[in-house]
């Protein structure tokens, strides 16, 4: 809780702030923005405290599971809520995507096509919603589904050009997605004989969720919430109902559609697992998918232009993407060998190969689900993991596509240790401002060193009271 409070205070100067900053010049609240290095240091100290608190919470849960001091009912959910409260009222951290959401929704609200026009073209470069968007994304059309932009259009109708109110409204939307995850994940864990509290701890109390889905206001929260809720309802009640809800998730971001394959293979196995069963279930799901997509596309008036903009995120080269990294290294080796700079072509080739490999992995997982070797939740988590790691562009919060479903699937020590270590490390890698600091490279290292000092002096003073 203390770490979350420090993050909220630091966000006033180190967050992904709008342009112009409405707090600039305000007494007390405007002070952090005039001391960016100090604000970043405070934020990093808070981030590390939240990560440590999460690790200690996991140790308390493990002791409870091993017969030690029991945790009160609902303890983890209440703890997550307390950690989230300070960040709810703070400016966004780690990403400026929410400003793109606001601008693209405003384009739709003005009767223009957000799948053809970017914010700079539709709203103008001086519009308050455009000015907060990073330059690289100001002229790009929206890559998100019509359901998300329809919800955003409703937010625009309520908040207009008020950026602050718009951020709060989108954060409430993200909160709805997180509520769906909190509802679905324990039920999926029970289905696989895993402690629901363990799934909540690893999948929802995870610092990556708190930092990026909630504070960073990413629409993955709503996508994952609808996808997991649809999967649970499909497994427990009706796979046709699950198909409808998962399709709605795909109308937020298209990767959620992969869940339909694993739900379909599970349903076909229940009918006998024959090729005819796969064909019957697949045909029914395809009809439902097409009907829901058409209803949303025509009902919102936004159509299907988003299909042509799905590759918009690929405009940048992501250092986390395996396929992109291989292409960049291959291109540079060609330069060193005197063959000329063909990095762009090599990157395109490596990305295509990455897509083919991820497709092959997903096909193998689907067949495993049909044969009963793999449960649909594990298959979905592993499939999304392959899609993320081999996709052309990978952001740290994309890892949650796989991490959240997999939190409900296995209690294997090796997997959980890897997940915990990866989450803790990645949570501390992304600068809180959502910027790369290329124009002031000295500032971030200084702030990180100061944040370490802020963190470890109190830890040293209370070292005898730290949980072991």
C-alpha positions in Angstrom: 0.0 0.0 0.0 2.9 2.4 0.8 4.5 1.5 -2.5 1.3 2.3 -4.4 1.0 5.6 -2.6 4.6 6.5 -3.6 3.8 5.6 -7.2 0.7 7.8 -7.1 2.6 10.7 -5.8 5.5 10.2 -8.2 3.0 9.9 -11.1 2.2 13.6 -10.7 5.6 14.3 -12.2 6.8 11.0 -13.7 3.6 9.7 -15.2 2.5 9.6 -18.8 1.1 13.1 -18.4 -1.2 14.8 -20.9 0.0 17.8 -22.9 -0.5 20.4 -21.6 -0.3 19.2 -18.0 -3.4 20.4 -16.2 -1.5 20.3 -12.9 1.3 22.5 -14.0 1.4 25.6 -11.9 -0.9 24.2 -9.3 0.3 24.6 -5.7 1.6 21.4 -4.2 0.1 19.1 -6.8 2.2 20.8 -9.5 5.5 20.5 -7.6 6.4 16.9 -8.7 6.2 17.9 -12.4 8.9 20.5 -11.8 11.2 17.9 -10.2 11.0 15.0 -12.8 14.1 13.2 -11.6 12.9 13.2 -8.0 9.4 12.1 -9.1 10.9 9.2 -11.1 13.0 8.1 -8.1 10.0 8.1 -5.8 8.0 6.1 -8.4 10.7 3.5 -8.8 11.0 3.1 -5.1 7.2 2.6 -4.9 7.3 0.1 -7.8 10.0 -2.0 -6.0 7.9 -1.9 -2.8 4.8 -3.2 -4.6 6.8 -6.0 -6.2 8.3 -7.0 -2.8 4.9 -6.8 -1.2 3.5 -9.1 -3.9 6.3 -11.6 -3.3 5.7 -11.5 0.5 2.0 -12.0 -0.1 2.8 -15.1 -2.1 5.0 -16.4 0.8 2.1 -15.8 3.2 -0.2 -17.8 0.8 2.3 -20.6 0.6 2.5 -20.9 4.4 -1.3 -21.0 4.5 -1.3 -23.8 1.9 1.3 -25.7 3.9 -0.7 -25.6 7.2 0.8 -22.4 8.6 -1.1 -19.2 9.6 -4.3 -19.1 7.6 -5.3 -16.1 5.5 -8.7 -14.6 6.1 -11.3 -15.2 3.4 -11.1 -12.6 0.7 -7.8 -11.4 2.0 -6.0 -11.4 -1.4 -8.9 -9.6 -3.2 -9.1 -6.9 -0.5 -5.3 -6.5 -0.7 -5.5 -6.0 -4.4 -8.2 -3.4 -4.0 -6.1 -1.4 -1.5 -3.1 -1.4 -3.8 -5.2 -0.2 -6.7 -6.9 2.7 -4.9 -4.0 5.2 -5.0 -3.3 4.4 -8.6 -7.0 5.0 -9.6 -6.8 8.7 -8.8 -3.2 9.1 -10.2 -2.2 10.0 -13.7 -1.5 7.1 -16.1 1.9 5.4 -15.8 4.1 3.4 -18.2 2.1 4.2 -21.4 0.4 6.9 -23.3 -2.0 4.6 -25.2 -5.0 6.0 -23.3 -4.6 9.3 -25.2 -4.8 7.4 -28.5 -8.0 5.7 -27.2 -9.5 9.1 -26.4 -8.6 10.6 -29.8 -9.7 7.6 -31.9 -13.0 7.5 -30.0 -13.5 11.3 -30.6 -12.9 10.7 -34.3 -15.8 8.1 -34.3 -17.9 10.5 -32.2 -17.5 13.2 -34.8 -18.8 10.9 -37.5 -15.4 10.3 -39.2 -13.8 6.9 -39.9 -11.1 6.1 -37.2 -9.9 3.2 -39.4 -8.9 5.6 -42.2 -7.9 8.8 -40.5 -5.4 9.3 -37.7 -5.9 11.8 -34.8 -3.7 14.5 -36.5 -5.6 14.3 -39.8 -9.1 14.1 -38.2 -8.8 16.3 -35.2 -5.9 18.5 -36.1 -2.4 18.6 -34.6 -3.3 21.3 -32.0 -6.3 19.4 -30.6 -5.9 18.7 -26.9 -6.5 15.0 -27.5 -3.9 14.8 -30.3 -1.1 16.7 -28.5 -0.7 14.0 -25.8 -0.2 11.2 -28.3 3.4 10.2 -29.1 4.4 11.5 -32.5 4.8 8.1 -34.2 1.1 7.3 -33.6 -0.5 10.7 -34.4 -1.2 9.9 -38.0 -2.0 6.2 -37.7 -5.6 4.8 -37.8 -7.0 2.8 -35.0 -6.1 -0.9 -34.8 -8.8 -1.8 -32.2 -12.1 -3.5 -32.7 -15.4 -1.6 -33.2 -16.8 -2.7 -29.9 -14.0 -0.9 -28.1 -14.3 2.3 -30.2 -18.1 2.2 -29.7 -17.6 2.2 -25.9 -15.0 4.9 -26.3 -17.5 6.9 -28.3 -19.8 6.8 -25.4 -17.0 8.0 -23.1 -16.4 10.9 -25.5 -20.1 11.8 -25.4 -19.8 12.0 -21.6 -16.4 13.7 -21.2 -15.9 15.7 -24.4 -12.4 17.0 -24.8 -11.7 16.8 -21.0 -8.6 14.5 -21.0 -8.7 14.0 -17.2 -12.3 12.8 -17.1 -11.7 10.7 -20.2 -8.8 8.9 -18.4 -11.0 8.2 -15.4 -13.7 6.8 -17.6 -11.3 4.5 -19.5 -9.9 3.4 -16.2 -13.4 2.4 -15.1 -13.7 0.4 -18.3 -10.4 -1.4 -17.5 -11.7 -2.0 -14.0 -14.7 -3.8 -15.5 -12.4 -6.0 -17.4 -10.3 -6.8 -14.2 -13.6 -7.6 -12.4 -14.4 -10.2 -15.1 -10.9 -11.7 -14.7 -11.4 -11.8 -10.9 -14.7 -13.6 -11.5 -13.4 -16.1 -14.1 -9.9 -17.0 -13.0 -10.7 -18.7 -9.7 -13.4 -20.8 -11.4 -11.1 -21.9 -14.1 -8.5 -22.8 -11.4 -11.0 -24.9 -9.5 -11.8 -26.7 -12.7 -8.1 -27.8 -12.8 -7.8 -28.5 -9.1 -5.7 -25.5 -8.3 -6.1 -23.2 -5.3 -8.2 -20.3 -6.6 -6.3 -17.9 -4.3 -3.0 -18.9 -5.9 -4.5 -18.1 -9.3 -5.7 -14.7 -8.1 -2.3 -14.0 -6.6 -0.3 -14.8 -9.7 -2.8 -13.7 -12.3 -4.5 -10.6 -10.9 -2.4 -9.3 -7.9 0.6 -9.5 -10.3 2.4 -6.2 -10.5 2.3 -6.3 -14.3 -1.5 -6.2 -14.0 -1.6 -3.4 -11.5 1.0 -1.4 -13.4 0.0 -1.8 -17.0 -3.7 -3.0 -17.2 -4.9 -0.7 -14.4 -2.5 2.2 -14.0 -1.5 2.1 -17.7 -5.2 1.8 -18.8 -4.6 -0.8 -21.5 -7.7 -2.3 -23.3 -6.1 -5.7 -22.7 -7.9 -5.7 -19.4 -11.3 -5.7 -21.1 -10.2 -8.1 -23.8 -8.8 -10.7 -21.3 -11.8 -10.3 -19.0 -14.3 -11.0 -21.7 -12.2 -13.8 -23.1 -11.8 -15.7 -19.8 -15.4 -15.1 -18.8 -16.5 -16.5 -22.2 -14.2 -19.5 -21.8 -15.5 -20.2 -18.3 -19.1 -19.9 -19.4 -18.4 -22.0 -22.4 -16.9 -24.8 -20.3 -19.5 -24.7 -17.6 -22.7 -23.8 -19.3 -22.9 -23.6 -23.1 -20.1 -23.4 -25.6 -22.3 -21.4 -27.9 -22.8 -18.7 -25.2 -19.0 -18.8 -24.6 -18.5 -18.3 -28.4 -20.7 -15.1 -28.3 -18.7 -13.6 -25.4 -15.3 -14.6 -26.7 -16.3 -13.0 -30.1 -17.0 -9.8 -28.2 -13.5 -10.0 -26.7 -12.1 -10.3 -30.2 -14.1 -7.2 -31.1 -11.8 -5.4 -28.6 -8.6 -7.0 -29.8 -8.4 -9.8 -32.3 -6.0 -12.2 -30.5 -8.8 -13.2 -28.1 -10.3 -15.2 -31.1 -7.7 -17.9 -30.4 -9.8 -18.9 -27.4 -12.6 -20.0 -29.8 -10.3 -22.7 -31.2 -9.6 -24.3 -27.8 -13.2 -24.1 -26.7 -14.3 -25.6 -30.0 -11.8 -28.5 -29.7 -13.0 -29.1 -26.1 -16.6 -29.2 -27.3 -15.8 -31.5 -30.2 -14.1 -33.9 -27.8 -17.2 -33.9 -25.6 -19.2 -35.0 -28.7 -16.8 -37.8 -29.5 -13.7 -36.2 -30.9 -14.3 -37.4 -34.5 -13.5 -35.2 -37.5 -17.3 -34.9 -38.1 -17.6 -33.5 -34.5 -14.9 -31.0 -35.2 -16.6 -29.9 -38.4 -20.0 -29.6 -36.8 -18.8 -27.6 -33.8 -16.5 -25.5 -36.0 -19.3 -24.6 -38.4 -21.6 -23.6 -35.6 -18.9 -21.5 -34.0 -18.1 -19.9 -37.4 -21.7 -18.9 -37.9 -22.0 -17.4 -34.4 -18.7 -15.6 -34.8 -19.7 -14.1 -38.1 -23.2 -13.1 -36.8 -21.8 -11.4 -33.7 -19.0 -9.6 -35.8 -21.6 -8.4 -38.3 -24.0 -7.3 -35.5 -21.2 -5.3 -33.8 -19.8 -3.9 -37.1 -23.1 -2.7 -38.5 -24.7 -1.9 -35.1 -21.9 0.5 -34.1 -21.7 2.0 -37.6 -18.0 1.4 -37.6 -17.9 -1.4 -40.1 -14.9 -3.7 -40.7 -12.2 -1.2 -41.7 -10.2 -2.3 -38.6 -9.2 -5.5 -40.5 -7.0 -3.3 -42.7 -5.3 -1.6 -39.7 -4.4 -4.7 -37.6 -0.7 -4.3 -38.6 -0.4 -0.7 -37.3 1.6 -1.7 -34.2 4.2 -3.3 -36.5 5.4 0.2 -37.5 7.9 0.0 -34.7 10.7 -2.5 -34.0 10.2 -4.1 -30.6 13.3 -5.3 -28.8 11.2 -7.8 -26.9 10.1 -9.6 -30.1 12.1 -12.7 -30.9 11.3 -12.6 -34.6 12.2 -9.0 -34.9 15.4 -9.4 -33.0 16.5 -12.3 -35.2 15.8 -10.2 -38.3 17.7 -7.2 -37.0 20.7 -9.3 -36.0 20.7 -11.0 -39.4 20.5 -7.7 -41.2 23.4 -6.3 -39.3 25.5 -9.4 -39.9 24.9 -8.8 -43.6 26.2 -5.3 -43.3 29.3 -6.5 -41.5 29.9 -9.1 -44.2 29.7 -6.4 -46.9 26.5 -7.5 -48.4 24.7 -4.2 -47.9 22.0 -3.1 -45.5 19.0 -5.4 -46.1 17.8 -5.3 -42.5 14.2 -4.3 -43.5 13.8 -7.3 -45.8 15.4 -9.7 -43.4 13.1 -8.4 -40.6 10.1 -9.0 -42.8 11.3 -12.6 -43.5 12.0 -13.4 -39.9 8.6 -12.0 -38.9 6.9 -14.2 -41.5 8.8 -17.3 -40.2 7.8 -16.3 -36.6 4.2 -16.2 -37.6 4.4 -19.6 -39.3 6.1 -21.2 -36.2 3.5 -19.7 -33.8 0.7 -21.0 -36.1 2.3 -24.5 -36.0 2.6 -24.4 -32.2 -1.1 -23.4 -31.9 -2.2 -26.2 -34.3 -0.3 -28.7 -32.2 -1.9 -27.4 -29.0 -5.3 -27.5 -30.6 -4.8 -31.2 -31.6 -3.6 -31.9 -28.1 -6.8 -30.4 -26.7 -8.9 -32.5 -29.1 -7.1 -35.7 -28.0 -7.4 -34.8 -24.3 -3.7 -34.4 -23.6 -4.0 -30.7 -22.9 -6.9 -28.9 -21.2 -8.3 -25.9 -23.1 -7.1 -23.3 -20.5 -3.5 -24.5 -20.7 -3.7 -24.7 -24.4 -5.0 -21.2 -24.7 -2.3 -19.8 -22.4 0.5 -21.6 -24.2 -0.9 -20.6 -27.6 -1.1 -17.0 -26.7 2.4 -17.2 -25.3 3.7 -18.5 -28.7 1.7 -15.7 -30.5 3.1 -13.0 -28.3 6.8 -14.1 -28.2 6.9 -14.7 -32.0 4.8 -11.7 -33.1 6.4 -8.7 -34.8 5.7 -6.4 -31.9 5.8 -7.2 -28.2 5.1 -4.9 -25.3 5.6 -6.0 -21.7 1.8 -6.0 -21.0 1.3 -8.4 -24.0 2.9 -11.1 -21.8 -0.2 -11.0 -19.7 -2.2 -12.5 -22.6 -0.5 -15.8 -21.7 0.4 -15.2 -18.0 -3.1 -14.7 -16.8 -4.7 -17.8 -18.3 -1.7 -19.9 -17.3 -2.0 -18.7 -13.7 -5.1 -20.9 -13.4 -3.6 -24.1 -15.0 -0.7 -25.6 -13.1 0.9 -25.7 -9.7 4.3 -26.9 -11.0 7.1 -25.3 -9.0 9.3 -24.7 -12.0 6.6 -22.9 -14.0 5.4 -20.8 -11.1 9.0 -19.8 -10.2 9.7 -18.7 -13.7 6.4 -16.8 -13.9 7.0 -15.1 -10.6 10.6 -14.1 -11.5 9.6 -12.9 -14.9 6.8 -10.8 -13.6 8.9 -9.2 -10.9 11.7 -8.4 -13.4 9.6 -7.1 -16.3 7.5 -5.0 -13.9 10.6 -2.9 -13.1 11.9 -2.6 -16.7 9.5 -0.1 -18.2 10.0 3.6 -17.3 6.9 5.0 -15.6 6.7 8.0 -18.1 6.1 5.8 -21.1 9.0 7.6 -22.8 12.4 6.3 -23.9 14.4 9.2 -22.4 16.6 9.3 -25.5 16.8 13.1 -25.1 18.1 13.0 -21.5 19.9 9.7 -21.0 21.4 10.7 -17.7 18.1 11.3 -15.9 16.7 7.8 -15.7 19.9 6.1 -14.3 20.2 8.9 -11.7 16.5 8.4 -10.7 16.9 4.6 -10.5 20.0 4.9 -8.2 18.1 7.3 -6.0 15.1 5.0 -5.9 17.3 2.1 -4.8 18.6 4.3 -2.0 15.1 5.3 -0.9 14.1 1.7 -0.9 17.0 0.0 0.8 17.7 2.3 3.7 14.3 1.6 5.3 14.6 -2.1 4.4 18.0 -2.2 6.2 16.5 -0.4 9.3 13.7 -3.0 9.6 15.7 -6.0 8.3 15.0 -8.0 11.5 11.2 -7.7 10.9 11.2 -8.7 7.2 9.2 -11.9 6.6 11.5 -14.9 6.0 
